[in-house]
Amino acid sequence: MRHLFSTVVRCWGTRPTLRLSGYLWVAAMFGVLAALEANRIGVFLVPPFAATLTILMLLPETAVAQPYALIVGSVCGAAVGTGVSFLGSGLGMAVLAMIVAFVLISLIHAYHPPGVALASIPVLLHPGHWFPLLVVLPFTAAAVVSAAAMSKWLRGWPVYPKSLRDCAR
């Protein structure tokens, strides 16, 4: 049994490569979101943002972490949720919003898993009609820009974003 457990962890487990600076960056981003929320500026401290930061830090080379997918997928998901919220609220409408967001962001090649989750926030929490532009867009832009800046300034920080030259066909 012990051998099975160690094999599962070794083969399927993750190996976080963050240094102290990465943990401090994530903590600072959460702190800013909490401060904005505490000052009643809006709904900012939502779980999909934690997932976005985790993806940026631990999976920066993946397609779902790249700026286009991250920003457009998140804003689109939140916009879908806002649109669906005009039709109603509750769990059924939240599920509908997430399904529509999943399909739409996949079709526009902007798949970012937290973007699917963000579609439920306007339906369940009613953060206002401008949530996608006043909350999601600034957060995702700040996350992308700060992760890219840290990648340039700090040694050992994961390379981010992926070079467009490496993607040339």
N, CA and C atoms as an extended XYZ file, in Angstrom:
507
Properties=species:S:1:pos:R:3:atomname:S:1:resname:S:1:resid:I:1 pbc="F F F"
N         0.824       -1.197        0.000 N   MET     1
C         0.000        0.000        0.000 CA  MET     1
C         0.869        1.263        0.000 C   MET     1
N         1.926        1.247        0.790 N   ARG     2
C         2.828        2.391        0.862 CA  ARG     2
C         3.490        2.644       -0.502 C   ARG     2
N         3.871        1.552       -1.173 N   HIS     3
C         4.498        1.658       -2.494 CA  HIS     3
C         3.509        2.269       -3.506 C   HIS     3
N         2.249        1.849       -3.445 N   LEU     4
C         1.232        2.386       -4.342 CA  LEU     4
C         1.064        3.889       -4.122 C   LEU     4
N         1.003        4.283       -2.870 N   PHE     5
C         0.846        5.712       -2.557 CA  PHE     5
C         2.033        6.517       -3.089 C   PHE     5
N         3.237        6.070       -2.837 N   SER     6
C         4.404        6.823       -3.310 CA  SER     6
C         4.460        6.851       -4.836 C   SER     6
N         4.021        5.774       -5.492 N   THR     7
C         3.981        5.745       -6.956 CA  THR     7
C         2.951        6.736       -7.487 C   THR     7
N         1.781        6.773       -6.858 N   VAL     8
C         0.734        7.720       -7.275 CA  VAL     8
C         1.236        9.149       -7.127 C   VAL     8
N         1.835        9.468       -5.993 N   VAL     9
C         2.336       10.832       -5.771 CA  VAL     9
C         3.442       11.164       -6.764 C   VAL     9
N         4.369       10.247       -6.981 N   ARG    10
C         5.487       10.481       -7.898 CA  ARG    10
C         5.012       10.654       -9.345 C   ARG    10
N         4.044        9.831       -9.783 N   CYS    11
C         3.604        9.858      -11.180 CA  CYS    11
C         2.486       10.869      -11.460 C   CYS    11
N         1.587       11.042      -10.518 N   TRP    12
C         0.439       11.916      -10.753 CA  TRP    12
C         0.482       13.197       -9.932 C   TRP    12
N         1.366       13.278       -8.996 N   GLY    13
C         1.444       14.464       -8.138 CA  GLY    13
C         2.104       15.638       -8.850 C   GLY    13
N         2.072       16.768       -8.204 N   THR    14
C         2.682       17.972       -8.779 CA  THR    14
C         3.944       18.319       -8.013 C   THR    14
N         4.773       19.077       -8.679 N   ARG    15
C         6.005       19.556       -8.061 CA  ARG    15
C         6.043       21.074       -8.183 C   ARG    15
N         5.474       21.761       -7.209 N   PRO    16
C         5.506       23.228       -7.277 CA  PRO    16
C         6.941       23.728       -7.367 C   PRO    16
N         7.145       24.657       -8.268 N   THR    17
C         8.488       25.192       -8.474 CA  THR    17
C         8.601       26.635       -7.983 C   THR    17
N         7.630       27.067       -7.232 N   LEU    18
C         7.656       28.443       -6.756 CA  LEU    18
C         8.716       28.664       -5.699 C   LEU    18
N         9.257       29.839       -5.734 N   ARG    19
C        10.148       30.297       -4.683 CA  ARG    19
C         9.360       31.251       -3.806 C   ARG    19
N         9.986       31.757       -2.791 N   LEU    20
C         9.329       32.671       -1.866 CA  LEU    20
C         8.704       33.854       -2.601 C   LEU    20
N         9.386       34.359       -3.616 N   SER    21
C         8.864       35.510       -4.367 CA  SER    21
C         7.517       35.187       -5.011 C   SER    21
N         7.328       33.979       -5.477 N   GLY    22
C         6.056       33.571       -6.079 CA  GLY    22
C         4.933       33.558       -5.061 C   GLY    22
N         5.219       33.019       -3.898 N   TYR    23
C         4.207       33.000       -2.841 CA  TYR    23
C         3.868       34.421       -2.391 C   TYR    23
N         4.875       35.282       -2.326 N   LEU    24
C         4.633       36.676       -1.937 CA  LEU    24
C         3.799       37.402       -2.991 C   LEU    24
N         4.057       37.118       -4.276 N   TRP    25
C         3.279       37.738       -5.348 CA  TRP    25
C         1.813       37.329       -5.251 C   TRP    25
N         1.565       36.037       -5.063 N   VAL    26
C         0.191       35.546       -4.937 CA  VAL    26
C        -0.468       36.176       -3.711 C   VAL    26
N         0.240       36.219       -2.591 N   ALA    27
C        -0.313       36.813       -1.372 CA  ALA    27
C        -0.624       38.295       -1.580 C   ALA    27
N         0.253       39.019       -2.276 N   ALA    28
C         0.005       40.439       -2.541 CA  ALA    28
C        -1.217       40.629       -3.433 C   ALA    28
N        -1.360       39.783       -4.446 N   MET    29
C        -2.533       39.885       -5.328 CA  MET    29
C        -3.813       39.617       -4.536 C   MET    29
N        -3.794       38.596       -3.675 N   PHE    30
C        -4.965       38.318       -2.831 CA  PHE    30
C        -5.234       39.478       -1.887 C   PHE    30
N        -4.173       40.065       -1.350 N   GLY    31
C        -4.330       41.202       -0.445 CA  GLY    31
C        -4.996       42.384       -1.116 C   GLY    31
N        -4.599       42.675       -2.351 N   VAL    32
C        -5.224       43.774       -3.100 CA  VAL    32
C        -6.696       43.470       -3.342 C   VAL    32
N        -7.004       42.259       -3.758 N   LEU    33
C        -8.399       41.879       -3.994 CA  LEU    33
C        -9.223       41.983       -2.706 C   LEU    33
N        -8.659       41.531       -1.599 N   ALA    34
C        -9.367       41.602       -0.318 CA  ALA    34
C        -9.586       43.048        0.107 C   ALA    34
N        -8.587       43.894       -0.118 N   ALA    35
C        -8.725       45.309        0.247 CA  ALA    35
C        -9.809       45.984       -0.597 C   ALA    35
N        -9.835       45.684       -1.877 N   LEU    36
C       -10.869       46.260       -2.738 CA  LEU    36
C       -12.253       45.806       -2.291 C   LEU    36
N       -12.364       44.536       -1.957 N   GLU    37
C       -13.655       44.005       -1.508 CA  GLU    37
C       -14.045       44.602       -0.153 C   GLU    37
N       -13.086       44.705        0.756 N   ALA    38
C       -13.368       45.235        2.097 CA  ALA    38
C       -13.822       46.692        2.042 C   ALA    38
N       -13.328       47.423        1.044 N   ASN    39
C       -13.716       48.826        0.891 CA  ASN    39
C       -15.023       48.978        0.130 C   ASN    39
N       -15.684       47.857       -0.120 N   ARG    40
C       -16.984       47.824       -0.775 CA  ARG    40
C       -16.957       48.465       -2.173 C   ARG    40
N       -15.822       48.321       -2.820 N   ILE    41
C       -15.707       48.822       -4.182 CA  ILE    41
C       -16.416       47.871       -5.142 C   ILE    41
N       -16.527       46.605       -4.772 N   GLY    42
C       -17.189       45.614       -5.615 CA  GLY    42
C       -16.865       44.219       -5.146 C   GLY    42
N       -17.310       43.242       -5.913 N   VAL    43
C       -17.008       41.840       -5.623 CA  VAL    43
C       -15.700       41.517       -6.322 C   VAL    43
N       -14.648       41.305       -5.564 N   PHE    44
C       -13.326       41.061       -6.134 CA  PHE    44
C       -12.726       39.730       -5.724 C   PHE    44
N       -12.958       39.310       -4.501 N   LEU    45
C       -12.313       38.112       -3.989 CA  LEU    45
C       -13.170       36.892       -4.338 C   LEU    45
N       -13.068       36.473       -5.603 N   VAL    46
C       -13.858       35.348       -6.088 CA  VAL    46
C       -12.915       34.167       -6.374 C   VAL    46
N       -13.362       32.944       -6.104 N   PRO    47
C       -12.498       31.768       -6.274 CA  PRO    47
C       -11.830       31.626       -7.649 C   PRO    47
N       -12.494       31.953       -8.760 N   PRO    48
C       -11.795       31.794      -10.044 CA  PRO    48
C       -10.518       32.628      -10.158 C   PRO    48
N       -10.438       33.734       -9.418 N   PHE    49
C        -9.209       34.529       -9.465 CA  PHE    49
C        -8.051       33.777       -8.802 C   PHE    49
N        -8.336       33.035       -7.741 N   ALA    50
C        -7.304       32.218       -7.098 CA  ALA    50
C        -6.816       31.148       -8.064 C   ALA    50
N        -7.742       30.555       -8.802 N   ALA    51
C        -7.370       29.541       -9.787 CA  ALA    51
C        -6.511       30.154      -10.894 C   ALA    51
N        -6.858       31.356      -11.328 N   THR    52
C        -6.076       32.031      -12.361 CA  THR    52
C        -4.644       32.275      -11.900 C   THR    52
N        -4.477       32.766      -10.683 N   LEU    53
C        -3.122       33.007      -10.170 CA  LEU    53
C        -2.333       31.705      -10.047 C   LEU    53
N        -3.003       30.645       -9.634 N   THR    54
C        -2.338       29.354       -9.512 CA  THR    54
C        -1.881       28.859      -10.878 C   THR    54
N        -2.729       28.985      -11.876 N   ILE    55
C        -2.358       28.582      -13.239 CA  ILE    55
C        -1.181       29.417      -13.734 C   ILE    55
N        -1.216       30.712      -13.492 N   LEU    56
C        -0.120       31.587      -13.922 CA  LEU    56
C         1.205       31.182      -13.288 C   LEU    56
N         1.161       30.803      -12.029 N   MET    57
C         2.401       30.495      -11.332 CA  MET    57
C         2.909       29.082      -11.575 C   MET    57
N         2.020       28.118      -11.607 N   LEU    58
C         2.469       26.733      -11.676 CA  LEU    58
C         2.436       26.125      -13.075 C   LEU    58
N         1.653       26.741      -13.977 N   LEU    59
C         1.543       26.222      -15.341 CA  LEU    59
C         1.707       27.341      -16.371 C   LEU    59
N         2.734       28.180      -16.227 N   PRO    60
C         2.833       29.366      -17.090 CA  PRO    60
C         3.042       29.058      -18.562 C   PRO    60
N         3.507       27.870      -18.880 N   GLU    61
C         3.783       27.530      -20.276 CA  GLU    61
C         2.561       26.967      -21.003 C   GLU    61
N         1.496       26.668      -20.275 N   THR    62
C         0.321       26.057      -20.901 CA  THR    62
C        -0.501       27.082      -21.675 C   THR    62
N        -1.287       26.577      -22.601 N   ALA    63
C        -2.134       27.462      -23.421 CA  ALA    63
C        -3.142       28.230      -22.564 C   ALA    63
N        -3.676       27.604      -21.526 N   VAL    64
C        -4.700       28.266      -20.702 CA  VAL    64
C        -4.131       29.402      -19.862 C   VAL    64
N        -2.807       29.492      -19.760 N   ALA    65
C        -2.165       30.562      -18.991 CA  ALA    65
C        -1.739       31.739      -19.858 C   ALA    65
N        -1.787       31.588      -21.163 N   GLN    66
C        -1.296       32.652      -22.037 CA  GLN    66
C        -2.244       33.853      -22.023 C   GLN    66
N        -1.706       35.046      -22.260 N   PRO    67
C        -2.502       36.271      -22.104 CA  PRO    67
C        -3.838       36.278      -22.841 C   PRO    67
N        -3.871       35.832      -24.082 N   TYR    68
C        -5.132       35.869      -24.825 CA  TYR    68
C        -6.181       34.990      -24.152 C   TYR    68
N        -5.839       33.733      -23.885 N   ALA    69
C        -6.801       32.820      -23.269 CA  ALA    69
C        -7.205       33.307      -21.882 C   ALA    69
N        -6.236       33.767      -21.109 N   LEU    70
C        -6.515       34.177      -19.737 CA  LEU    70
C        -7.428       35.403      -19.687 C   LEU    70
N        -7.074       36.438      -20.414 N   ILE    71
C        -7.853       37.683      -20.350 CA  ILE    71
C        -9.177       37.537      -21.101 C   ILE    71
N        -9.117       37.121      -22.351 N   VAL    72
C       -10.340       37.036      -23.157 CA  VAL    72
C       -11.276       35.956      -22.613 C   VAL    72
N       -10.733       34.810      -22.223 N   GLY    73
C       -11.566       33.749      -21.669 CA  GLY    73
C       -12.261       34.164      -20.386 C   GLY    73
N       -11.551       34.871      -19.529 N   SER    74
C       -12.134       35.324      -18.259 CA  SER    74
C       -13.197       36.396      -18.471 C   SER    74
N       -12.876       37.394      -19.272 N   VAL    75
C       -13.831       38.487      -19.510 CA  VAL    75
C       -15.060       37.953      -20.244 C   VAL    75
N       -14.837       37.081      -21.219 N   CYS    76
C       -15.955       36.498      -21.965 CA  CYS    76
C       -16.845       35.656      -21.042 C   CYS    76
N       -16.241       34.853      -20.192 N   GLY    77
C       -17.020       34.048      -19.250 CA  GLY    77
C       -17.863       34.921      -18.336 C   GLY    77
N       -17.264       35.971      -17.796 N   ALA    78
C       -18.006       36.879      -16.922 CA  ALA    78
C       -19.102       37.610      -17.694 C   ALA    78
N       -18.823       37.959      -18.955 N   ALA    79
C       -19.836       38.641      -19.775 CA  ALA    79
C       -21.011       37.713      -20.076 C   ALA    79
N       -20.723       36.467      -20.351 N   VAL    80
C       -21.802       35.493      -20.571 CA  VAL    80
C       -22.655       35.395      -19.314 C   VAL    80
N       -22.006       35.285      -18.166 N   GLY    81
C       -22.735       35.212      -16.908 CA  GLY    81
C       -23.590       36.442      -16.665 C   GLY    81
N       -23.063       37.607      -17.012 N   THR    82
C       -23.828       38.836      -16.857 CA  THR    82
C       -25.049       38.813      -17.777 C   THR    82
N       -24.853       38.375      -19.012 N   GLY    83
C       -25.980       38.279      -19.946 CA  GLY    83
C       -27.045       37.310      -19.464 C   GLY    83
N       -26.617       36.160      -18.984 N   VAL    84
C       -27.572       35.169      -18.485 CA  VAL    84
C       -28.296       35.689      -17.247 C   VAL    84
N       -27.619       36.512      -16.448 N   SER    85
C       -28.257       37.036      -15.228 CA  SER    85
C       -29.463       37.919      -15.539 C   SER    85
N       -29.526       38.459      -16.760 N   PHE    86
C       -30.708       39.241      -17.156 CA  PHE    86
C       -31.933       38.339      -17.322 C   PHE    86
N       -31.671       37.046      -17.556 N   LEU    87
C       -32.757       36.088      -17.753 CA  LEU    87
C       -33.248       35.485      -16.438 C   LEU    87
N       -32.420       35.560      -15.400 N   GLY    88
C       -32.796       34.999      -14.113 CA  GLY    88
C       -31.570       34.700      -13.282 C   GLY    88
N       -31.811       34.122      -12.106 N   SER    89
C       -30.701       33.774      -11.222 CA  SER    89
C       -30.961       32.398      -10.633 C   SER    89
N       -30.027       31.925       -9.840 N   GLY    90
C       -30.155       30.623       -9.213 CA  GLY    90
C       -29.235       29.602       -9.841 C   GLY    90
N       -29.277       28.403       -9.295 N   LEU    91
C       -28.346       27.357       -9.715 CA  LEU    91
C       -28.524       26.936      -11.167 C   LEU    91
N       -29.756       26.792      -11.612 N   GLY    92
C       -29.994       26.396      -12.997 CA  GLY    92
C       -29.442       27.407      -13.981 C   GLY    92
N       -29.638       28.672      -13.694 N   MET    93
C       -29.118       29.723      -14.572 CA  MET    93
C       -27.586       29.774      -14.504 C   MET    93
N       -27.017       29.489      -13.337 N   ALA    94
C       -25.557       29.460      -13.215 CA  ALA    94
C       -24.976       28.331      -14.066 C   ALA    94
N       -25.624       27.185      -14.040 N   VAL    95
C       -25.180       26.059      -14.867 CA  VAL    95
C       -25.288       26.421      -16.350 C   VAL    95
N       -26.396       27.039      -16.733 N   LEU    96
C       -26.564       27.471      -18.124 CA  LEU    96
C       -25.449       28.441      -18.523 C   LEU    96
N       -25.150       29.400      -17.660 N   ALA    97
C       -24.096       30.376      -17.950 CA  ALA    97
C       -22.750       29.687      -18.139 C   ALA    97
N       -22.449       28.713      -17.284 N   MET    98
C       -21.161       28.025      -17.407 CA  MET    98
C       -21.084       27.181      -18.678 C   MET    98
N       -22.186       26.550      -19.060 N   ILE    99
C       -22.203       25.762      -20.302 CA  ILE    99
C       -22.002       26.666      -21.514 C   ILE    99
N       -22.732       27.765      -21.550 N   VAL   100
C       -22.596       28.701      -22.674 CA  VAL   100
C       -21.184       29.274      -22.714 C   VAL   100
N       -20.643       29.642      -21.558 N   ALA   101
C       -19.281       30.181      -21.514 CA  ALA   101
C       -18.264       29.149      -21.994 C   ALA   101
N       -18.427       27.911      -21.557 N   PHE   102
C       -17.524       26.837      -21.980 CA  PHE   102
C       -17.509       26.707      -23.502 C   PHE   102
N       -18.680       26.682      -24.102 N   VAL   103
C       -18.778       26.545      -25.560 CA  VAL   103
C       -18.186       27.771      -26.250 C   VAL   103
N       -18.577       28.955      -25.803 N   LEU   104
C       -18.135       30.182      -26.466 CA  LEU   104
C       -16.632       30.387      -26.378 C   LEU   104
N       -16.062       30.259      -25.182 N   ILE   105
C       -14.621       30.506      -25.087 CA  ILE   105
C       -13.819       29.411      -25.786 C   ILE   105
N       -14.390       28.230      -25.917 N   SER   106
C       -13.722       27.193      -26.704 CA  SER   106
C       -13.751       27.555      -28.190 C   SER   106
N       -14.883       28.052      -28.652 N   LEU   107
C       -15.025       28.424      -30.070 CA  LEU   107
C       -14.096       29.564      -30.478 C   LEU   107
N       -13.840       30.487      -29.564 N   ILE   108
C       -12.967       31.626      -29.902 CA  ILE   108
C       -11.510       31.364      -29.501 C   ILE   108
N       -11.213       30.111      -29.166 N   HIS   109
C        -9.847       29.680      -28.823 CA  HIS   109
C        -9.286       30.457      -27.636 C   HIS   109
N       -10.135       30.735      -26.663 N   ALA   110
C        -9.715       31.469      -25.468 CA  ALA   110
C       -10.039       30.655      -24.214 C   ALA   110
N        -9.884       29.340      -24.289 N   TYR   111
C       -10.267       28.495      -23.164 CA  TYR   111
C        -9.356       28.736      -21.969 C   TYR   111
N        -9.957       29.148      -20.885 N   HIS   112
C        -9.290       29.361      -19.598 CA  HIS   112
C       -10.277       28.849      -18.543 C   HIS   112
N        -9.991       27.712      -17.888 N   PRO   113
C       -10.974       27.113      -16.972 CA  PRO   113
C       -11.617       28.079      -15.976 C   PRO   113
N       -10.854       28.984      -15.336 N   PRO   114
C       -11.534       29.924      -14.440 CA  PRO   114
C       -12.533       30.834      -15.153 C   PRO   114
N       -12.379       31.021      -16.451 N   GLY   115
C       -13.354       31.801      -17.212 CA  GLY   115
C       -14.720       31.141      -17.220 C   GLY   115
N       -14.730       29.810      -17.260 N   VAL   116
C       -15.985       29.070      -17.183 CA  VAL   116
C       -16.616       29.293      -15.813 C   VAL   116
N       -15.813       29.205      -14.775 N   ALA   117
C       -16.317       29.428      -13.419 CA  ALA   117
C       -16.791       30.871      -13.220 C   ALA   117
N       -16.106       31.816      -13.839 N   LEU   118
C       -16.503       33.229      -13.709 CA  LEU   118
C       -17.900       33.480      -14.256 C   LEU   118
N       -18.367       32.644      -15.162 N   ALA   119
C       -19.714       32.819      -15.716 CA  ALA   119
C       -20.785       32.671      -14.640 C   ALA   119
N       -20.488       31.924      -13.585 N   SER   120
C       -21.483       31.728      -12.530 CA  SER   120
C       -21.565       32.898      -11.550 C   SER   120
N       -20.531       33.692      -11.460 N   ILE   121
C       -20.473       34.758      -10.447 CA  ILE   121
C       -21.584       35.798      -10.629 C   ILE   121
N       -21.793       36.354      -11.829 N   PRO   122
C       -22.880       37.336      -11.965 CA  PRO   122
C       -24.261       36.755      -11.680 C   PRO   122
N       -24.448       35.483      -11.991 N   VAL   123
C       -25.752       34.850      -11.793 CA  VAL   123
C       -26.007       34.575      -10.303 C   VAL   123
N       -24.960       34.215       -9.584 N   LEU   124
C       -25.121       33.843       -8.177 CA  LEU   124
C       -24.899       34.992       -7.201 C   LEU   124
N       -23.961       35.882       -7.504 N   LEU   125
C       -23.598       36.937       -6.552 CA  LEU   125
C       -24.080       38.334       -6.937 C   LEU   125
N       -24.519       38.525       -8.154 N   HIS   126
C       -25.044       39.808       -8.645 CA  HIS   126
C       -24.093       40.989       -8.367 C   HIS   126
N       -22.858       40.917       -8.909 N   PRO   127
C       -21.880       41.979       -8.644 CA  PRO   127
C       -22.098       43.247       -9.480 C   PRO   127
N       -23.089       43.267      -10.314 N   GLY   128
C       -23.349       44.434      -11.157 CA  GLY   128
C       -23.077       44.122      -12.610 C   GLY   128
N       -23.712       44.892      -13.472 N   HIS   129
C       -23.625       44.641      -14.914 CA  HIS   129
C       -22.248       44.917      -15.495 C   HIS   129
N       -21.443       45.694      -14.802 N   TRP   130
C       -20.128       46.051      -15.318 CA  TRP   130
C       -19.022       45.159      -14.763 C   TRP   130
N       -19.383       44.106      -14.054 N   PHE   131
C       -18.407       43.188      -13.459 CA  PHE   131
C       -17.333       42.721      -14.454 C   PHE   131
N       -17.697       42.310      -15.670 N   PRO   132
C       -16.645       41.855      -16.599 CA  PRO   132
C       -15.613       42.933      -16.917 C   PRO   132
N       -16.058       44.176      -17.054 N   LEU   133
C       -15.130       45.244      -17.440 CA  LEU   133
C       -14.492       45.974      -16.266 C   LEU   133
N       -15.204       46.099      -15.150 N   LEU   134
C       -14.667       46.848      -14.011 CA  LEU   134
C       -13.897       45.995      -13.012 C   LEU   134
N       -14.117       44.686      -13.050 N   VAL   135
C       -13.441       43.795      -12.104 CA  VAL   135
C       -12.571       42.770      -12.831 C   VAL   135
N       -13.172       42.001      -13.726 N   VAL   136
C       -12.452       40.889      -14.358 CA  VAL   136
C       -11.343       41.391      -15.285 C   VAL   136
N       -11.640       42.340      -16.135 N   LEU   137
C       -10.613       42.855      -17.059 CA  LEU   137
C        -9.419       43.456      -16.316 C   LEU   137
N        -9.631       44.358      -15.356 N   PRO   138
C        -8.457       44.901      -14.644 CA  PRO   138
C        -7.671       43.833      -13.880 C   PRO   138
N        -8.387       42.900      -13.242 N   PHE   139
C        -7.669       41.856      -12.508 CA  PHE   139
C        -6.822       41.013      -13.444 C   PHE   139
N        -7.420       40.531      -14.537 N   THR   140
C        -6.673       39.649      -15.430 CA  THR   140
C        -5.518       40.388      -16.100 C   THR   140
N        -5.738       41.635      -16.484 N   ALA   141
C        -4.646       42.421      -17.075 CA  ALA   141
C        -3.523       42.621      -16.058 C   ALA   141
N        -3.864       42.954      -14.819 N   ALA   142
C        -2.845       43.143      -13.779 CA  ALA   142
C        -2.106       41.837      -13.499 C   ALA   142
N        -2.814       40.726      -13.485 N   ALA   143
C        -2.174       39.430      -13.237 CA  ALA   143
C        -1.191       39.099      -14.350 C   ALA   143
N        -1.610       39.295      -15.601 N   VAL   144
C        -0.743       38.993      -16.753 CA  VAL   144
C         0.469       39.922      -16.777 C   VAL   144
N         0.229       41.209      -16.634 N   VAL   145
C         1.331       42.180      -16.696 CA  VAL   145
C         2.309       41.968      -15.549 C   VAL   145
N         1.801       41.751      -14.345 N   SER   146
C         2.709       41.570      -13.212 CA  SER   146
C         3.475       40.246      -13.311 C   SER   146
N         2.818       39.186      -13.788 N   ALA   147
C         3.532       37.915      -13.972 CA  ALA   147
C         4.621       38.051      -15.035 C   ALA   147
N         4.324       38.770      -16.116 N   ALA   148
C         5.325       38.985      -17.166 CA  ALA   148
C         6.484       39.839      -16.635 C   ALA   148
N         6.162       40.860      -15.848 N   ALA   149
C         7.205       41.717      -15.281 CA  ALA   149
C         8.088       40.920      -14.316 C   ALA   149
N         7.486       40.113      -13.466 N   MET   150
C         8.257       39.314      -12.519 CA  MET   150
C         9.138       38.315      -13.271 C   MET   150
N         8.645       37.815      -14.384 N   SER   151
C         9.414       36.885      -15.198 CA  SER   151
C        10.673       37.546      -15.738 C   SER   151
N        10.561       38.820      -16.058 N   LYS   152
C        11.714       39.569      -16.592 CA  LYS   152
C        12.663       40.010      -15.484 C   LYS   152
N        12.127       40.388      -14.334 N   TRP   153
C        12.926       41.010      -13.273 CA  TRP   153
C        13.534       40.045      -12.270 C   TRP   153
N        12.883       38.921      -12.026 N   LEU   154
C        13.357       38.023      -10.977 CA  LEU   154
C        13.942       36.747      -11.546 C   LEU   154
N        15.135       36.464      -11.144 N   ARG   155
C        15.794       35.232      -11.551 CA  ARG   155
C        15.075       34.045      -10.923 C   ARG   155
N        14.853       33.012      -11.697 N   GLY   156
C        14.190       31.824      -11.189 CA  GLY   156
C        12.676       31.869      -11.322 C   GLY   156
N        12.144       33.024      -11.711 N   TRP   157
C        10.694       33.134      -11.915 CA  TRP   157
C        10.359       32.396      -13.202 C   TRP   157
N         9.209       31.732      -13.270 N   PRO   158
C         8.856       31.019      -14.513 CA  PRO   158
C         8.789       31.975      -15.710 C   PRO   158
N         9.233       31.506      -16.864 N   VAL   159
C         9.173       32.312      -18.082 CA  VAL   159
C         7.707       32.510      -18.447 C   VAL   159
N         7.337       33.775      -18.644 N   TYR   160
C         5.953       34.099      -18.986 CA  TYR   160
C         5.919       35.430      -19.710 C   TYR   160
N         5.100       35.588      -20.722 N   PRO   161
C         4.322       34.569      -21.433 CA  PRO   161
C         5.205       33.800      -22.418 C   PRO   161
N         4.606       32.817      -23.027 N   LYS   162
C         5.301       32.042      -24.052 CA  LYS   162
C         5.626       32.992      -25.201 C   LYS   162
N         6.811       32.868      -25.761 N   SER   163
C         7.231       33.716      -26.869 CA  SER   163
C         6.379       33.455      -28.109 C   SER   163
N         5.939       34.524      -28.746 N   LEU   164
C         5.191       34.375      -29.999 CA  LEU   164
C         6.074       33.801      -31.104 C   LEU   164
N         7.370       34.056      -31.025 N   ARG   165
C         8.295       33.510      -32.023 CA  ARG   165
C         8.291       31.981      -31.985 C   ARG   165
N         8.134       31.417      -30.775 N   ASP   166
C         8.129       29.954      -30.630 CA  ASP   166
C         6.848       29.346      -31.199 C   ASP   166
N         5.828       30.170      -31.402 N   CYS   167
C         4.541       29.672      -31.887 CA  CYS   167
C         4.378       29.860      -33.385 C   CYS   167
N         5.377       30.478      -34.042 N   ALA   168
C         5.270       30.733      -35.477 CA  ALA   168
C         5.091       29.419      -36.233 C   ALA   168
N         4.279       29.479      -37.259 N   ARG   169
C         3.969       28.261      -38.023 CA  ARG   169
C         4.947       28.055      -39.130 C   ARG   169
